[in-house]
Amino acid sequence: MPRVDLNSLPNELWLAVFESLTNPGDLCRVVRTCQRFHDLAIRVLYRHIVWDDPRWFATNFPYLLQHPEINSVPRSLTLGISQIQYNGSHVEQMENIRAIVDVHGDLRQPGPAMNHGVNFEEDYLSMVRSRREPIFVASVALYSIVRDCINAFSMLVELNFKNVLLPNDLYQMIHQFSRLRRLQIDHCTLPLSPTLIPSHRNLPITELTLLGLRGNREAKVLSLATAQNLRVLRFDWTAAVFRIFTDNSVKDPVPPHLEIIDAKFPPHKRWPSNPADAEESFIQPFKSFLAMCPFVTRLHIRNHFPAFSMTPDILPRLTYYQGPLSTVATVSVGRPVVALDIRDPSGSLRNLTNGLQAVSANQPELEELCIFLYQWDDEILYAITHHFTNLRKIQIRYFRGTPSEDIILGMGSRFFFSLPQLHTAHIFKTLCDADERQNMPTHHFHHHHIVLIEPVPETDEDNEGDYEMSNSHNSTDGEEENELKSLILAWNRYCPSIREIQLLPGFVWRRSNEKDEWCKRRYKMAENQRDYNV
């Protein structure tokens, strides 16, 4: 076999190789290999930047200043660095400060105004005891350098703010990026004295996420949702962004290209106890907002939302809906919904099967059905295959219990044979995500044992900021692999159209056609609530 001259390989090929390296340490070693690799790999290494610790930034920013050619490389920036505030106002995110980081990386204690007269060491020990993570903030001089570096990134497409006190000139910062498409503000304190921009209508973003907002509601951060190119809008009840459009005093129209709405409401325990208050606070304003969005094709309602009525002329183009069982019939019936994701961990199996029956009467052409069950029950397979015969994808996640080996072996011959178009079947045990946990009755977490997966540590008290699912798992040995493969092979005769099967989190079995061999592949669960290919 002739030897290949590595120098003759095109840059595009090397870039593809470097992009496949997921470990930043490996990329750093590649950068130091030679000048050519440095010039190529640096584009990959600095493409997605995360600045969440001012100590790290103080150590590394001199390199950026010495290499201005890197400024055109970053496409995504996540900023988690706050500037110290001395105005004496009560700012929650300033209360756990451990130290201020200056330009040279040196640490100094916050002043008395920031400690509110509490001894620094005692305050730190208190934080350790309460397991609250201490915060390092940037000095005024260091934060000025942070801003200068950000301003130099001329090609940013994505900008994320996470767990920070937002700067007063936030809007000027955002508007300077002409290529910006995705903007996320996640669990941040709004600017204390914001410098406002008259209008955000010309902001080029297509995706906006507003979660866990704190502080000054006069900061007008919600008006970012009026950007006229917006296609994806995610928000929670701390933003209540729909009020921007339903308030009679505000005349800004809903962005005309809006296609995807992802709204997160409070868990059941935080809803008003009086139904009239709930109607006034959430239900009616949200319905009025949806009535203004005729081109929306995907709707996600997270956490609790009571049963409500909605006229057929609202959301006439809706094709995908994810939400609690109480809302499924109202939202899906009378609309061209072909994909349904039911998230109701507190609901009973009887209510779920009754709900599926009601949906099937009006949505016989449903193509995709995803369900989360607290307790596995074989009855769910009977209900699904009986009511929906045109399904192309099934996903059933469950928290407790497991189907027997006989059930798995017979899924093809007893259930899925009646679904001639079935392409994908994901049926596996998983941990609850944050939304499911806080809506599940407390007694559901007593005296249980989860197999095949490892526990994921809790986040904050109510896990409000956790939009992502956790699907950790233990790797299977060769014997278990062969056993799973033998169970899947039994489906071949009855499910010729099936191409993908998942029985455990973390990997799937795939084949290209009905005569192909099943091959195991690593698999990260698709975040259908976020992966919109925008």
Secondary structure as the mmCIF struct_conf table of DSSP 4:
data_model
#
loop_
_struct_conf.conf_type_id
_struct_conf.id
_struct_conf.beg_label_comp_id
_struct_conf.beg_label_asym_id
_struct_conf.beg_label_seq_id
_struct_conf.end_label_comp_id
_struct_conf.end_label_asym_id
_struct_conf.end_label_seq_id
HELX_LH_PP_P HELX_LH_PP_P1 PRO A 2 VAL A 4
HELX_RH_3T_P HELX_RH_3T_P1 LEU A 6 SER A 8
BEND BEND1 LEU A 9 LEU A 9
HELX_RH_AL_P HELX_RH_AL_P1 ASN A 11 GLU A 19
TURN_TY1_P TURN_TY1_P1 SER A 20 SER A 20
HELX_RH_AL_P HELX_RH_AL_P2 PRO A 24 VAL A 31
TURN_TY1_P TURN_TY1_P2 ARG A 32 THR A 33
HELX_RH_AL_P HELX_RH_AL_P3 GLN A 35 LEU A 45
TURN_TY1_P TURN_TY1_P3 TYR A 46 ARG A 47
STRN STRN1 HIS A 48 TRP A 51
HELX_RH_AL_P HELX_RH_AL_P4 PRO A 54 GLN A 66
HELX_RH_3T_P HELX_RH_3T_P2 PRO A 68 SER A 72
BEND BEND2 VAL A 73 VAL A 73
STRN STRN2 SER A 76 LEU A 79
STRN STRN3 GLN A 83 GLN A 83
BEND BEND3 ASN A 87 ASN A 87
HELX_RH_3T_P HELX_RH_3T_P3 GLU A 92 MET A 94
TURN_TY1_P TURN_TY1_P4 GLU A 95 ASN A 96
STRN STRN4 ILE A 97 VAL A 101
TURN_TY1_P TURN_TY1_P5 VAL A 103 HIS A 104
BEND BEND4 GLY A 105 GLY A 105
STRN STRN5 LEU A 107 ARG A 108
HELX_LH_PP_P HELX_LH_PP_P2 GLN A 109 GLY A 111
HELX_RH_AL_P HELX_RH_AL_P5 PRO A 112 ASN A 115
TURN_TY1_P TURN_TY1_P6 HIS A 116 GLY A 117
HELX_RH_AL_P HELX_RH_AL_P6 PHE A 120 ARG A 129
TURN_TY1_P TURN_TY1_P7 SER A 130 ARG A 131
HELX_LH_PP_P HELX_LH_PP_P3 ARG A 132 PRO A 134
STRN STRN6 ILE A 135 ALA A 138
HELX_RH_AL_P HELX_RH_AL_P7 VAL A 140 ALA A 152
TURN_TY1_P TURN_TY1_P8 SER A 154 MET A 155
STRN STRN7 GLU A 158 LYS A 162
BEND BEND5 ASN A 163 VAL A 164
STRN STRN8 LEU A 165 LEU A 165
TURN_TY1_P TURN_TY1_P9 ASN A 168 ASP A 169
HELX_RH_AL_P HELX_RH_AL_P8 LEU A 170 HIS A 175
TURN_TY1_P TURN_TY1_P10 GLN A 176 GLN A 176
TURN_TY1_P TURN_TY1_P11 SER A 178 ARG A 179
STRN STRN9 ARG A 182 ASP A 186
BEND BEND6 HIS A 187 HIS A 187
STRN STRN10 THR A 189 THR A 189
HELX_LH_PP_P HELX_LH_PP_P4 LEU A 190 PRO A 191
BEND BEND7 LEU A 192 SER A 193
BEND BEND8 PRO A 198 PRO A 198
TURN_TY1_P TURN_TY1_P12 ARG A 201 ASN A 202
BEND BEND9 THR A 206 THR A 206
STRN STRN11 GLU A 207 LEU A 211
BEND BEND10 GLY A 212 GLY A 212
STRN STRN12 ARG A 214 ARG A 214
BEND BEND11 GLY A 215 GLY A 215
HELX_RH_3T_P HELX_RH_3T_P4 ARG A 217 ALA A 219
HELX_RH_3T_P HELX_RH_3T_P5 VAL A 221 THR A 226
TURN_TY1_P TURN_TY1_P13 GLN A 228 ASN A 229
STRN STRN13 VAL A 232 ASP A 236
TURN_TY1_P TURN_TY1_P14 TRP A 237 ALA A 239
TURN_TY1_P TURN_TY1_P15 VAL A 241 PHE A 242
HELX_RH_AL_P HELX_RH_AL_P9 ARG A 243 THR A 246
TURN_TY1_P TURN_TY1_P16 ASN A 248 SER A 249
HELX_LH_PP_P HELX_LH_PP_P5 ASP A 252 PRO A 255
TURN_TY1_P TURN_TY1_P17 PRO A 256 HIS A 257
STRN STRN14 ILE A 260 LYS A 264
HELX_LH_PP_P HELX_LH_PP_P6 PHE A 265 PRO A 267
HELX_RH_3T_P HELX_RH_3T_P6 HIS A 268 ARG A 270
BEND BEND12 TRP A 271 TRP A 271
BEND BEND13 SER A 273 ASN A 274
HELX_RH_AL_P HELX_RH_AL_P10 PRO A 275 ALA A 278
HELX_RH_PI_P HELX_RH_PI_P1 GLU A 279 ILE A 283
HELX_RH_AL_P HELX_RH_AL_P11 GLN A 284 ALA A 291
TURN_TY1_P TURN_TY1_P18 MET A 292 MET A 292
TURN_TY1_P TURN_TY1_P19 PRO A 294 PHE A 295
STRN STRN15 ARG A 298 ARG A 302
BEND BEND14 ASN A 303 ASN A 303
TURN_TY1_P TURN_TY1_P20 PRO A 312 ASP A 313
BEND BEND15 ILE A 314 LEU A 315
TURN_TY1_P TURN_TY1_P21 PRO A 316 ARG A 317
STRN STRN16 TYR A 320 GLY A 323
HELX_RH_AL_P HELX_RH_AL_P12 LEU A 325 SER A 332
TURN_TY1_P TURN_TY1_P22 VAL A 333 PRO A 336
STRN STRN17 ALA A 339 ARG A 343
TURN_TY1_P TURN_TY1_P23 PRO A 345 SER A 346
BEND BEND16 GLY A 347 GLY A 347
HELX_RH_AL_P HELX_RH_AL_P13 LEU A 349 ASN A 362
TURN_TY1_P TURN_TY1_P24 PRO A 364 GLU A 365
STRN STRN18 GLU A 368 GLN A 375
TURN_TY1_P TURN_TY1_P25 ASP A 378 ASP A 378
HELX_RH_AL_P HELX_RH_AL_P14 GLU A 379 HIS A 387
BEND BEND17 THR A 389 ASN A 390
BEND BEND18 ARG A 392 ARG A 392
STRN STRN19 LYS A 393 ARG A 400
HELX_RH_AL_P HELX_RH_AL_P15 GLU A 405 GLY A 410
HELX_RH_PI_P HELX_RH_PI_P2 MET A 411 PHE A 415
HELX_RH_3T_P HELX_RH_3T_P7 PHE A 416 SER A 418
TURN_TY1_P TURN_TY1_P26 PRO A 420 GLN A 421
STRN STRN20 THR A 424 LYS A 429
HELX_RH_AL_P HELX_RH_AL_P16 ALA A 434 ASN A 439
BEND BEND19 MET A 440 MET A 440
HELX_RH_3T_P HELX_RH_3T_P8 THR A 442 PHE A 445
BEND BEND20 HIS A 446 HIS A 447
BEND BEND21 LEU A 452 ILE A 453
BEND BEND22 ASP A 460 ASP A 460
TURN_TY1_P TURN_TY1_P27 GLU A 461 ASP A 462
TURN_TY1_P TURN_TY1_P28 GLU A 464 GLY A 465
BEND BEND23 GLU A 468 GLU A 468
HELX_LH_PP_P HELX_LH_PP_P7 ASN A 474 THR A 476
HELX_RH_AL_P HELX_RH_AL_P17 GLY A 478 LEU A 489
TURN_TY1_P TURN_TY1_P29 ALA A 490 TYR A 494
TURN_TY1_P TURN_TY1_P30 PRO A 496 SER A 497
STRN STRN21 GLU A 500 LEU A 504
TURN_TY1_P TURN_TY1_P31 PRO A 505 GLY A 506
STRN STRN22 PHE A 507 ARG A 510
BEND BEND24 SER A 512 ASN A 513
TURN_TY1_P TURN_TY1_P32 GLU A 514 LYS A 515
BEND BEND25 ASP A 516 ASP A 516
HELX_LH_PP_P HELX_LH_PP_P8 GLU A 517 TRP A 518
STRN STRN23 CYS A 519 ARG A 522
HELX_LH_PP_P HELX_LH_PP_P9 LYS A 524 ALA A 526
TURN_TY1_P TURN_TY1_P33 ASN A 528 ARG A 530
#
